[in-house]
Amino acid sequence: MADNWSRVSLPFAVLTLCSLPCFSTSDNLPLILLYTLLPVYMIHHYKEPAHGRFIEFFNATMGKGHEVLTKAFASG
């Protein structure tokens, strides 16, 4: 699970969006706005580090082709 944490965020984003009607009342507009932004952030996490593309991009741009960010370090 630790190696594939970004792939879990897409199904969780869908689940979060589907549960949004449970919270929608006129009283809690800030909560609704926050709850709708969370899936956008989760989809970003699914898209960005998928298949090591972020590590490749980081090493190509910041490291100029050298490995400065490893998969072990990036996954935390």
C-alpha positions in Angstrom: 0.0 0.0 0.0 2.8 2.4 0.8 4.2 2.0 -2.8 0.9 2.7 -4.4 -0.7 5.3 -2.2 -1.4 7.6 -5.1 -3.6 5.1 -6.8 -5.9 4.9 -3.8 -6.7 8.6 -4.1 -8.8 8.2 -7.2 -11.4 5.8 -5.8 -11.5 7.8 -2.6 -12.1 11.0 -4.5 -15.1 9.4 -6.2 -16.4 8.2 -2.8 -16.0 11.7 -1.4 -17.9 13.3 -4.2 -20.7 10.7 -3.9 -21.1 11.4 -0.2 -21.3 15.2 -0.7 -25.2 15.3 -0.7 -25.1 14.0 2.9 -23.5 17.3 4.0 -25.3 19.8 1.7 -27.4 22.2 3.8 -27.5 25.9 3.6 -25.8 26.3 6.9 -22.4 24.8 6.1 -21.2 26.4 2.9 -17.5 26.4 4.0 -17.7 22.7 4.7 -19.3 22.0 1.3 -16.6 24.1 -0.5 -13.8 22.3 1.4 -15.4 18.9 0.7 -15.6 19.6 -3.0 -12.0 20.7 -3.2 -10.7 17.6 -1.6 -11.5 15.3 -4.6 -9.7 17.8 -6.9 -6.6 17.5 -4.7 -6.9 13.7 -4.6 -7.2 13.5 -8.4 -4.1 15.6 -8.6 -2.3 13.1 -6.4 -3.5 10.3 -8.6 -2.3 12.0 -11.8 1.0 13.5 -10.7 3.1 10.8 -9.2 1.6 7.9 -11.2 4.1 5.5 -12.6 7.1 7.5 -11.4 6.6 10.3 -13.8 7.1 13.0 -11.1 10.4 11.4 -10.1 11.5 11.3 -13.8 10.4 14.9 -14.3 12.2 16.1 -11.1 15.4 14.3 -12.0 15.4 15.6 -15.6 14.8 19.2 -14.6 16.3 19.7 -11.2 19.0 17.0 -11.4 19.7 17.6 -15.1 19.6 13.9 -15.8 21.2 12.7 -12.5 19.2 10.9 -9.9 18.6 13.4 -7.2 15.2 12.1 -6.1 14.8 8.4 -5.6 11.6 6.4 -5.3 12.3 5.5 -1.7 12.8 9.1 -0.7 9.8 10.4 -2.7 7.4 7.9 -1.1 8.4 9.1 2.3 
